[in-house]
Amino acid sequence: MNQLATSQSRKKDTREKIALGGLVLKAGLQAGQHELLLGLLVDGRQRAELDDVERARLVAIGREASADGRD
């Protein structure tokens, strides 16, 4: 991979990480809650993989929070 492509890839990765960090803040899961956040994410991923209804429910919660500007 050439240097320009590598640089662009790193910038894209950085923007994605910043956006994900913003979601963490929006959800009210700031510093000191790393284990809680990771546990919520792992549990949510597992439940969403096993149950389409649960996945739809979680997506709806996220969509509503995003649209309303609330956490």
PDB file with SEQRES, HELIX, SHEET and CRYST1 records, atoms N, CA, C and O in Angstrom:
SEQRES   1 A   71  MET ASN GLN LEU ALA THR SER GLN SER ARG LYS LYS ASP          
SEQRES   2 A   71  THR ARG GLU LYS ILE ALA LEU GLY GLY LEU VAL LEU LYS          
SEQRES   3 A   71  ALA GLY LEU GLN ALA GLY GLN HIS GLU LEU LEU LEU GLY          
SEQRES   4 A   71  LEU LEU VAL ASP GLY ARG GLN ARG ALA GLU LEU ASP ASP          
SEQRES   5 A   71  VAL GLU ARG ALA ARG LEU VAL ALA ILE GLY ARG GLU ALA          
SEQRES   6 A   71  SER ALA ASP GLY ARG ASP                                      
HELIX    1 AA1 GLN A    3  LYS A   26  1                                  24    
HELIX    2 AA2 HIS A   34  LEU A   50  1                                  17    
HELIX    3 AA3 ASP A   52  ASP A   68  1                                  17    
CRYST1    1.000    1.000    1.000  90.00  90.00  90.00 P 1           1          
ATOM      1  N   MET A   1       0.860  -1.174   0.000  1.00  0.00           N  
ATOM      2  CA  MET A   1       0.000   0.000   0.000  1.00  0.00           C  
ATOM      3  C   MET A   1       0.902   1.231   0.000  1.00  0.00           C  
ATOM      4  O   MET A   1       1.861   1.303   0.768  1.00  0.00           O  
ATOM      5  N   ASN A   2       0.596   2.183  -0.849  1.00  0.00           N  
ATOM      6  CA  ASN A   2       1.466   3.351  -0.913  1.00  0.00           C  
ATOM      7  C   ASN A   2       1.202   4.297   0.259  1.00  0.00           C  
ATOM      8  O   ASN A   2       0.230   4.134   0.997  1.00  0.00           O  
ATOM      9  N   GLN A   3       2.062   5.263   0.413  1.00  0.00           N  
ATOM     10  CA  GLN A   3       2.006   6.161   1.566  1.00  0.00           C  
ATOM     11  C   GLN A   3       0.712   6.969   1.592  1.00  0.00           C  
ATOM     12  O   GLN A   3       0.149   7.171   2.668  1.00  0.00           O  
ATOM     13  N   LEU A   4       0.220   7.439   0.442  1.00  0.00           N  
ATOM     14  CA  LEU A   4      -1.014   8.220   0.387  1.00  0.00           C  
ATOM     15  C   LEU A   4      -2.210   7.373   0.817  1.00  0.00           C  
ATOM     16  O   LEU A   4      -3.046   7.830   1.597  1.00  0.00           O  
ATOM     17  N   ALA A   5      -2.294   6.157   0.318  1.00  0.00           N  
ATOM     18  CA  ALA A   5      -3.402   5.268   0.686  1.00  0.00           C  
ATOM     19  C   ALA A   5      -3.353   4.940   2.174  1.00  0.00           C  
ATOM     20  O   ALA A   5      -4.392   4.883   2.831  1.00  0.00           O  
ATOM     21  N   THR A   6      -2.162   4.725   2.704  1.00  0.00           N  
ATOM     22  CA  THR A   6      -2.006   4.442   4.125  1.00  0.00           C  
ATOM     23  C   THR A   6      -2.460   5.632   4.955  1.00  0.00           C  
ATOM     24  O   THR A   6      -3.156   5.463   5.956  1.00  0.00           O  
ATOM     25  N   SER A   7      -2.078   6.817   4.550  1.00  0.00           N  
ATOM     26  CA  SER A   7      -2.456   8.031   5.264  1.00  0.00           C  
ATOM     27  C   SER A   7      -3.975   8.219   5.238  1.00  0.00           C  
ATOM     28  O   SER A   7      -4.575   8.553   6.260  1.00  0.00           O  
ATOM     29  N   GLN A   8      -4.580   8.011   4.103  1.00  0.00           N  
ATOM     30  CA  GLN A   8      -6.032   8.154   3.976  1.00  0.00           C  
ATOM     31  C   GLN A   8      -6.758   7.118   4.830  1.00  0.00           C  
ATOM     32  O   GLN A   8      -7.773   7.424   5.454  1.00  0.00           O  
ATOM     33  N   SER A   9      -6.246   5.915   4.855  1.00  0.00           N  
ATOM     34  CA  SER A   9      -6.835   4.854   5.661  1.00  0.00           C  
ATOM     35  C   SER A   9      -6.746   5.187   7.151  1.00  0.00           C  
ATOM     36  O   SER A   9      -7.699   4.970   7.899  1.00  0.00           O  
ATOM     37  N   ARG A  10      -5.615   5.705   7.570  1.00  0.00           N  
ATOM     38  CA  ARG A  10      -5.434   6.077   8.977  1.00  0.00           C  
ATOM     39  C   ARG A  10      -6.361   7.231   9.359  1.00  0.00           C  
ATOM     40  O   ARG A  10      -6.916   7.245  10.457  1.00  0.00           O  
ATOM     41  N   LYS A  11      -6.527   8.189   8.463  1.00  0.00           N  
ATOM     42  CA  LYS A  11      -7.432   9.311   8.736  1.00  0.00           C  
ATOM     43  C   LYS A  11      -8.872   8.826   8.858  1.00  0.00           C  
ATOM     44  O   LYS A  11      -9.602   9.267   9.746  1.00  0.00           O  
ATOM     45  N   LYS A  12      -9.280   7.931   7.979  1.00  0.00           N  
ATOM     46  CA  LYS A  12     -10.630   7.382   8.034  1.00  0.00           C  
ATOM     47  C   LYS A  12     -10.840   6.632   9.349  1.00  0.00           C  
ATOM     48  O   LYS A  12     -11.879   6.779   9.992  1.00  0.00           O  
ATOM     49  N   ASP A  13      -9.858   5.833   9.744  1.00  0.00           N  
ATOM     50  CA  ASP A  13      -9.930   5.086  10.990  1.00  0.00           C  
ATOM     51  C   ASP A  13     -10.034   6.038  12.185  1.00  0.00           C  
ATOM     52  O   ASP A  13     -10.806   5.791  13.112  1.00  0.00           O  
ATOM     53  N   THR A  14      -9.266   7.112  12.163  1.00  0.00           N  
ATOM     54  CA  THR A  14      -9.294   8.095  13.248  1.00  0.00           C  
ATOM     55  C   THR A  14     -10.657   8.764  13.338  1.00  0.00           C  
ATOM     56  O   THR A  14     -11.191   8.926  14.436  1.00  0.00           O  
ATOM     57  N   ARG A  15     -11.228   9.156  12.206  1.00  0.00           N  
ATOM     58  CA  ARG A  15     -12.560   9.785  12.206  1.00  0.00           C  
ATOM     59  C   ARG A  15     -13.616   8.839  12.775  1.00  0.00           C  
ATOM     60  O   ARG A  15     -14.500   9.263  13.519  1.00  0.00           O  
ATOM     61  N   GLU A  16     -13.519   7.560  12.422  1.00  0.00           N  
ATOM     62  CA  GLU A  16     -14.481   6.577  12.930  1.00  0.00           C  
ATOM     63  C   GLU A  16     -14.361   6.427  14.445  1.00  0.00           C  
ATOM     64  O   GLU A  16     -15.368   6.346  15.148  1.00  0.00           O  
ATOM     65  N   LYS A  17     -13.143   6.389  14.939  1.00  0.00           N  
ATOM     66  CA  LYS A  17     -12.932   6.265  16.386  1.00  0.00           C  
ATOM     67  C   LYS A  17     -13.447   7.496  17.127  1.00  0.00           C  
ATOM     68  O   LYS A  17     -14.024   7.367  18.207  1.00  0.00           O  
ATOM     69  N   ILE A  18     -13.249   8.669  16.571  1.00  0.00           N  
ATOM     70  CA  ILE A  18     -13.760   9.893  17.187  1.00  0.00           C  
ATOM     71  C   ILE A  18     -15.279   9.866  17.218  1.00  0.00           C  
ATOM     72  O   ILE A  18     -15.884  10.239  18.223  1.00  0.00           O  
ATOM     73  N   ALA A  19     -15.900   9.428  16.129  1.00  0.00           N  
ATOM     74  CA  ALA A  19     -17.365   9.339  16.092  1.00  0.00           C  
ATOM     75  C   ALA A  19     -17.887   8.350  17.126  1.00  0.00           C  
ATOM     76  O   ALA A  19     -18.891   8.617  17.787  1.00  0.00           O  
ATOM     77  N   LEU A  20     -17.220   7.217  17.269  1.00  0.00           N  
ATOM     78  CA  LEU A  20     -17.624   6.229  18.278  1.00  0.00           C  
ATOM     79  C   LEU A  20     -17.460   6.795  19.682  1.00  0.00           C  
ATOM     80  O   LEU A  20     -18.298   6.556  20.552  1.00  0.00           O  
ATOM     81  N   GLY A  21     -16.395   7.537  19.904  1.00  0.00           N  
ATOM     82  CA  GLY A  21     -16.201   8.190  21.202  1.00  0.00           C  
ATOM     83  C   GLY A  21     -17.325   9.166  21.506  1.00  0.00           C  
ATOM     84  O   GLY A  21     -17.760   9.279  22.653  1.00  0.00           O  
ATOM     85  N   GLY A  22     -17.794   9.867  20.495  1.00  0.00           N  
ATOM     86  CA  GLY A  22     -18.920  10.783  20.668  1.00  0.00           C  
ATOM     87  C   GLY A  22     -20.182  10.044  21.091  1.00  0.00           C  
ATOM     88  O   GLY A  22     -20.958  10.551  21.901  1.00  0.00           O  
ATOM     89  N   LEU A  23     -20.388   8.856  20.549  1.00  0.00           N  
ATOM     90  CA  LEU A  23     -21.551   8.058  20.944  1.00  0.00           C  
ATOM     91  C   LEU A  23     -21.453   7.633  22.404  1.00  0.00           C  
ATOM     92  O   LEU A  23     -22.454   7.611  23.119  1.00  0.00           O  
ATOM     93  N   VAL A  24     -20.252   7.297  22.838  1.00  0.00           N  
ATOM     94  CA  VAL A  24     -20.040   6.922  24.241  1.00  0.00           C  
ATOM     95  C   VAL A  24     -20.406   8.097  25.139  1.00  0.00           C  
ATOM     96  O   VAL A  24     -21.098   7.922  26.141  1.00  0.00           O  
ATOM     97  N   LEU A  25     -19.947   9.286  24.785  1.00  0.00           N  
ATOM     98  CA  LEU A  25     -20.262  10.464  25.576  1.00  0.00           C  
ATOM     99  C   LEU A  25     -21.762  10.764  25.559  1.00  0.00           C  
ATOM    100  O   LEU A  25     -22.342  11.112  26.587  1.00  0.00           O  
ATOM    101  N   LYS A  26     -22.375  10.630  24.405  1.00  0.00           N  
ATOM    102  CA  LYS A  26     -23.811  10.887  24.280  1.00  0.00           C  
ATOM    103  C   LYS A  26     -24.618   9.931  25.155  1.00  0.00           C  
ATOM    104  O   LYS A  26     -25.668  10.302  25.680  1.00  0.00           O  
ATOM    105  N   ALA A  27     -24.129   8.708  25.311  1.00  0.00           N  
ATOM    106  CA  ALA A  27     -24.814   7.722  26.144  1.00  0.00           C  
ATOM    107  C   ALA A  27     -24.540   7.941  27.634  1.00  0.00           C  
ATOM    108  O   ALA A  27     -25.117   7.257  28.479  1.00  0.00           O  
ATOM    109  N   GLY A  28     -23.657   8.896  27.957  1.00  0.00           N  
ATOM    110  CA  GLY A  28     -23.368   9.191  29.350  1.00  0.00           C  
ATOM    111  C   GLY A  28     -22.405   8.211  29.992  1.00  0.00           C  
ATOM    112  O   GLY A  28     -22.412   8.050  31.212  1.00  0.00           O  
ATOM    113  N   LEU A  29     -21.585   7.558  29.200  1.00  0.00           N  
ATOM    114  CA  LEU A  29     -20.647   6.562  29.723  1.00  0.00           C  
ATOM    115  C   LEU A  29     -19.224   7.109  29.639  1.00  0.00           C  
ATOM    116  O   LEU A  29     -18.407   6.644  28.844  1.00  0.00           O  
ATOM    117  N   GLN A  30     -18.949   8.104  30.476  1.00  0.00           N  
ATOM    118  CA  GLN A  30     -17.641   8.748  30.464  1.00  0.00           C  
ATOM    119  C   GLN A  30     -16.610   7.962  31.250  1.00  0.00           C  
ATOM    120  O   GLN A  30     -16.790   6.784  31.559  1.00  0.00           O  
ATOM    121  N   ALA A  31     -15.549   8.636  31.556  1.00  0.00           N  
ATOM    122  CA  ALA A  31     -14.380   8.060  32.227  1.00  0.00           C  
ATOM    123  C   ALA A  31     -14.760   7.259  33.467  1.00  0.00           C  
ATOM    124  O   ALA A  31     -15.715   7.577  34.176  1.00  0.00           O  
ATOM    125  N   GLY A  32     -13.989   6.224  33.700  1.00  0.00           N  
ATOM    126  CA  GLY A  32     -14.184   5.410  34.884  1.00  0.00           C  
ATOM    127  C   GLY A  32     -15.204   4.308  34.715  1.00  0.00           C  
ATOM    128  O   GLY A  32     -15.450   3.538  35.644  1.00  0.00           O  
ATOM    129  N   GLN A  33     -15.799   4.222  33.544  1.00  0.00           N  
ATOM    130  CA  GLN A  33     -16.830   3.228  33.315  1.00  0.00           C  
ATOM    131  C   GLN A  33     -16.451   2.290  32.167  1.00  0.00           C  
ATOM    132  O   GLN A  33     -17.324   1.784  31.462  1.00  0.00           O  
ATOM    133  N   HIS A  34     -15.177   2.065  31.985  1.00  0.00           N  
ATOM    134  CA  HIS A  34     -14.703   1.263  30.861  1.00  0.00           C  
ATOM    135  C   HIS A  34     -15.249  -0.165  30.892  1.00  0.00           C  
ATOM    136  O   HIS A  34     -15.699  -0.687  29.873  1.00  0.00           O  
ATOM    137  N   GLU A  35     -15.204  -0.786  32.065  1.00  0.00           N  
ATOM    138  CA  GLU A  35     -15.677  -2.168  32.167  1.00  0.00           C  
ATOM    139  C   GLU A  35     -17.183  -2.252  31.910  1.00  0.00           C  
ATOM    140  O   GLU A  35     -17.654  -3.178  31.250  1.00  0.00           O  
ATOM    141  N   LEU A  36     -17.932  -1.282  32.433  1.00  0.00           N  
ATOM    142  CA  LEU A  36     -19.380  -1.249  32.201  1.00  0.00           C  
ATOM    143  C   LEU A  36     -19.670  -1.094  30.713  1.00  0.00           C  
ATOM    144  O   LEU A  36     -20.496  -1.821  30.161  1.00  0.00           O  
ATOM    145  N   LEU A  37     -19.007  -0.169  30.075  1.00  0.00           N  
ATOM    146  CA  LEU A  37     -19.213   0.062  28.645  1.00  0.00           C  
ATOM    147  C   LEU A  37     -18.896  -1.182  27.832  1.00  0.00           C  
ATOM    148  O   LEU A  37     -19.678  -1.581  26.969  1.00  0.00           O  
ATOM    149  N   LEU A  38     -17.763  -1.790  28.102  1.00  0.00           N  
ATOM    150  CA  LEU A  38     -17.391  -2.993  27.359  1.00  0.00           C  
ATOM    151  C   LEU A  38     -18.401  -4.105  27.608  1.00  0.00           C  
ATOM    152  O   LEU A  38     -18.784  -4.810  26.674  1.00  0.00           O  
ATOM    153  N   GLY A  39     -18.836  -4.272  28.849  1.00  0.00           N  
ATOM    154  CA  GLY A  39     -19.840  -5.292  29.168  1.00  0.00           C  
ATOM    155  C   GLY A  39     -21.147  -5.058  28.431  1.00  0.00           C  
ATOM    156  O   GLY A  39     -21.746  -5.996  27.905  1.00  0.00           O  
ATOM    157  N   LEU A  40     -21.593  -3.803  28.391  1.00  0.00           N  
ATOM    158  CA  LEU A  40     -22.828  -3.478  27.663  1.00  0.00           C  
ATOM    159  C   LEU A  40     -22.701  -3.788  26.179  1.00  0.00           C  
ATOM    160  O   LEU A  40     -23.617  -4.342  25.570  1.00  0.00           O  
ATOM    161  N   LEU A  41     -21.569  -3.430  25.607  1.00  0.00           N  
ATOM    162  CA  LEU A  41     -21.367  -3.673  24.182  1.00  0.00           C  
ATOM    163  C   LEU A  41     -21.304  -5.160  23.853  1.00  0.00           C  
ATOM    164  O   LEU A  41     -21.907  -5.615  22.881  1.00  0.00           O  
ATOM    165  N   VAL A  42     -20.573  -5.910  24.667  1.00  0.00           N  
ATOM    166  CA  VAL A  42     -20.469  -7.354  24.428  1.00  0.00           C  
ATOM    167  C   VAL A  42     -21.829  -8.019  24.598  1.00  0.00           C  
ATOM    168  O   VAL A  42     -22.230  -8.839  23.771  1.00  0.00           O  
ATOM    169  N   ASP A  43     -22.537  -7.670  25.666  1.00  0.00           N  
ATOM    170  CA  ASP A  43     -23.857  -8.255  25.905  1.00  0.00           C  
ATOM    171  C   ASP A  43     -24.829  -7.900  24.782  1.00  0.00           C  
ATOM    172  O   ASP A  43     -25.560  -8.759  24.290  1.00  0.00           O  
ATOM    173  N   GLY A  44     -24.833  -6.640  24.386  1.00  0.00           N  
ATOM    174  CA  GLY A  44     -25.718  -6.216  23.307  1.00  0.00           C  
ATOM    175  C   GLY A  44     -25.418  -6.919  22.000  1.00  0.00           C  
ATOM    176  O   GLY A  44     -26.329  -7.329  21.280  1.00  0.00           O  
ATOM    177  N   ARG A  45     -24.125  -7.059  21.693  1.00  0.00           N  
ATOM    178  CA  ARG A  45     -23.741  -7.769  20.473  1.00  0.00           C  
ATOM    179  C   ARG A  45     -24.222  -9.212  20.506  1.00  0.00           C  
ATOM    180  O   ARG A  45     -24.757  -9.718  19.519  1.00  0.00           O  
ATOM    181  N   GLN A  46     -24.029  -9.876  21.645  1.00  0.00           N  
ATOM    182  CA  GLN A  46     -24.440 -11.273  21.764  1.00  0.00           C  
ATOM    183  C   GLN A  46     -25.956 -11.416  21.625  1.00  0.00           C  
ATOM    184  O   GLN A  46     -26.438 -12.297  20.914  1.00  0.00           O  
ATOM    185  N   ARG A  47     -26.705 -10.547  22.306  1.00  0.00           N  
ATOM    186  CA  ARG A  47     -28.165 -10.633  22.222  1.00  0.00           C  
ATOM    187  C   ARG A  47     -28.657 -10.313  20.814  1.00  0.00           C  
ATOM    188  O   ARG A  47     -29.589 -10.950  20.322  1.00  0.00           O  
ATOM    189  N   ALA A  48     -28.038  -9.330  20.164  1.00  0.00           N  
ATOM    190  CA  ALA A  48     -28.448  -8.956  18.810  1.00  0.00           C  
ATOM    191  C   ALA A  48     -28.142 -10.066  17.804  1.00  0.00           C  
ATOM    192  O   ALA A  48     -28.885 -10.252  16.840  1.00  0.00           O  
ATOM    193  N   GLU A  49     -27.051 -10.800  18.025  1.00  0.00           N  
ATOM    194  CA  GLU A  49     -26.702 -11.898  17.120  1.00  0.00           C  
ATOM    195  C   GLU A  49     -27.663 -13.072  17.261  1.00  0.00           C  
ATOM    196  O   GLU A  49     -27.889 -13.809  16.302  1.00  0.00           O  
ATOM    197  N   LEU A  50     -28.228 -13.248  18.449  1.00  0.00           N  
ATOM    198  CA  LEU A  50     -29.086 -14.403  18.707  1.00  0.00           C  
ATOM    199  C   LEU A  50     -30.565 -14.155  18.426  1.00  0.00           C  
ATOM    200  O   LEU A  50     -31.331 -15.101  18.245  1.00  0.00           O  
ATOM    201  N   ASP A  51     -30.968 -12.883  18.390  1.00  0.00           N  
ATOM    202  CA  ASP A  51     -32.404 -12.590  18.333  1.00  0.00           C  
ATOM    203  C   ASP A  51     -32.651 -11.361  17.462  1.00  0.00           C  
ATOM    204  O   ASP A  51     -32.258 -10.250  17.817  1.00  0.00           O  
ATOM    205  N   ASP A  52     -33.302 -11.568  16.323  1.00  0.00           N  
ATOM    206  CA  ASP A  52     -33.578 -10.459  15.404  1.00  0.00           C  
ATOM    207  C   ASP A  52     -34.514  -9.423  16.011  1.00  0.00           C  
ATOM    208  O   ASP A  52     -34.390  -8.235  15.716  1.00  0.00           O  
ATOM    209  N   VAL A  53     -35.445  -9.852  16.851  1.00  0.00           N  
ATOM    210  CA  VAL A  53     -36.360  -8.915  17.495  1.00  0.00           C  
ATOM    211  C   VAL A  53     -35.583  -8.016  18.463  1.00  0.00           C  
ATOM    212  O   VAL A  53     -35.812  -6.807  18.516  1.00  0.00           O  
ATOM    213  N   GLU A  54     -34.676  -8.608  19.215  1.00  0.00           N  
ATOM    214  CA  GLU A  54     -33.839  -7.824  20.141  1.00  0.00           C  
ATOM    215  C   GLU A  54     -32.952  -6.858  19.373  1.00  0.00           C  
ATOM    216  O   GLU A  54     -32.765  -5.716  19.792  1.00  0.00           O  
ATOM    217  N   ARG A  55     -32.411  -7.308  18.260  1.00  0.00           N  
ATOM    218  CA  ARG A  55     -31.584  -6.429  17.427  1.00  0.00           C  
ATOM    219  C   ARG A  55     -32.392  -5.241  16.941  1.00  0.00           C  
ATOM    220  O   ARG A  55     -31.917  -4.106  16.990  1.00  0.00           O  
ATOM    221  N   ALA A  56     -33.601  -5.487  16.475  1.00  0.00           N  
ATOM    222  CA  ALA A  56     -34.463  -4.401  16.000  1.00  0.00           C  
ATOM    223  C   ALA A  56     -34.796  -3.434  17.138  1.00  0.00           C  
ATOM    224  O   ALA A  56     -34.843  -2.222  16.931  1.00  0.00           O  
ATOM    225  N   ARG A  57     -35.026  -3.970  18.337  1.00  0.00           N  
ATOM    226  CA  ARG A  57     -35.335  -3.125  19.496  1.00  0.00           C  
ATOM    227  C   ARG A  57     -34.151  -2.224  19.830  1.00  0.00           C  
ATOM    228  O   ARG A  57     -34.329  -1.034  20.087  1.00  0.00           O  
ATOM    229  N   LEU A  58     -32.948  -2.786  19.829  1.00  0.00           N  
ATOM    230  CA  LEU A  58     -31.756  -1.996  20.136  1.00  0.00           C  
ATOM    231  C   LEU A  58     -31.493  -0.937  19.064  1.00  0.00           C  
ATOM    232  O   LEU A  58     -31.116   0.191  19.381  1.00  0.00           O  
ATOM    233  N   VAL A  59     -31.690  -1.298  17.817  1.00  0.00           N  
ATOM    234  CA  VAL A  59     -31.520  -0.326  16.728  1.00  0.00           C  
ATOM    235  C   VAL A  59     -32.526   0.817  16.888  1.00  0.00           C  
ATOM    236  O   VAL A  59     -32.173   1.981  16.700  1.00  0.00           O  
ATOM    237  N   ALA A  60     -33.761   0.495  17.230  1.00  0.00           N  
ATOM    238  CA  ALA A  60     -34.788   1.526  17.414  1.00  0.00           C  
ATOM    239  C   ALA A  60     -34.417   2.471  18.560  1.00  0.00           C  
ATOM    240  O   ALA A  60     -34.602   3.683  18.452  1.00  0.00           O  
ATOM    241  N   ILE A  61     -33.896   1.920  19.649  1.00  0.00           N  
ATOM    242  CA  ILE A  61     -33.469   2.757  20.774  1.00  0.00           C  
ATOM    243  C   ILE A  61     -32.365   3.706  20.326  1.00  0.00           C  
ATOM    244  O   ILE A  61     -32.415   4.900  20.622  1.00  0.00           O  
ATOM    245  N   GLY A  62     -31.382   3.192  19.624  1.00  0.00           N  
ATOM    246  CA  GLY A  62     -30.286   4.026  19.135  1.00  0.00           C  
ATOM    247  C   GLY A  62     -30.746   5.070  18.137  1.00  0.00           C  
ATOM    248  O   GLY A  62     -30.306   6.219  18.188  1.00  0.00           O  
ATOM    249  N   ARG A  63     -31.610   4.686  17.245  1.00  0.00           N  
ATOM    250  CA  ARG A  63     -32.129   5.619  16.240  1.00  0.00           C  
ATOM    251  C   ARG A  63     -32.900   6.750  16.901  1.00  0.00           C  
ATOM    252  O   ARG A  63     -32.750   7.911  16.519  1.00  0.00           O  
ATOM    253  N   GLU A  64     -33.723   6.421  17.886  1.00  0.00           N  
ATOM    254  CA  GLU A  64     -34.511   7.438  18.590  1.00  0.00           C  
ATOM    255  C   GLU A  64     -33.606   8.395  19.365  1.00  0.00           C  
ATOM    256  O   GLU A  64     -33.797   9.610  19.326  1.00  0.00           O  
ATOM    257  N   ALA A  65     -32.623   7.838  20.067  1.00  0.00           N  
ATOM    258  CA  ALA A  65     -31.698   8.696  20.820  1.00  0.00           C  
ATOM    259  C   ALA A  65     -30.909   9.605  19.892  1.00  0.00           C  
ATOM    260  O   ALA A  65     -30.652  10.762  20.225  1.00  0.00           O  
ATOM    261  N   SER A  66     -30.529   9.098  18.745  1.00  0.00           N  
ATOM    262  CA  SER A  66     -29.777   9.887  17.787  1.00  0.00           C  
ATOM    263  C   SER A  66     -30.626  10.995  17.190  1.00  0.00           C  
ATOM    264  O   SER A  66     -30.163  12.127  17.052  1.00  0.00           O  
ATOM    265  N   ALA A  67     -31.848  10.685  16.839  1.00  0.00           N  
ATOM    266  CA  ALA A  67     -32.755  11.662  16.218  1.00  0.00           C  
ATOM    267  C   ALA A  67     -33.180  12.744  17.200  1.00  0.00           C  
ATOM    268  O   ALA A  67     -33.314  13.910  16.828  1.00  0.00           O  
ATOM    269  N   ASP A  68     -33.392  12.357  18.457  1.00  0.00           N  
ATOM    270  CA  ASP A  68     -33.857  13.306  19.466  1.00  0.00           C  
ATOM    271  C   ASP A  68     -32.736  14.150  20.039  1.00  0.00           C  
ATOM    272  O   ASP A  68     -32.984  15.162  20.695  1.00  0.00           O  
ATOM    273  N   GLY A  69     -31.507  13.734  19.793  1.00  0.00           N  
ATOM    274  CA  GLY A  69     -30.382  14.451  20.381  1.00  0.00           C  
ATOM    275  C   GLY A  69     -30.239  14.178  21.857  1.00  0.00           C  
ATOM    276  O   GLY A  69     -29.529  14.898  22.559  1.00  0.00           O  
ATOM    277  N   ARG A  70     -30.902  13.149  22.335  1.00  0.00           N  
ATOM    278  CA  ARG A  70     -30.844  12.761  23.752  1.00  0.00           C  
ATOM    279  C   ARG A  70     -30.004  11.509  23.872  1.00  0.00           C  
ATOM    280  O   ARG A  70     -29.635  10.879  22.881  1.00  0.00           O  
ATOM    281  N   ASP A  71     -29.711  11.163  25.129  1.00  0.00           N  
ATOM    282  CA  ASP A  71     -29.002   9.909  25.369  1.00  0.00           C  
ATOM    283  C   ASP A  71     -29.959   8.833  25.740  1.00  0.00           C  
ATOM    284  O   ASP A  71     -29.549   7.698  25.981  1.00  0.00           O  
TER     285      ASP A  71                                                      
END                                                                             
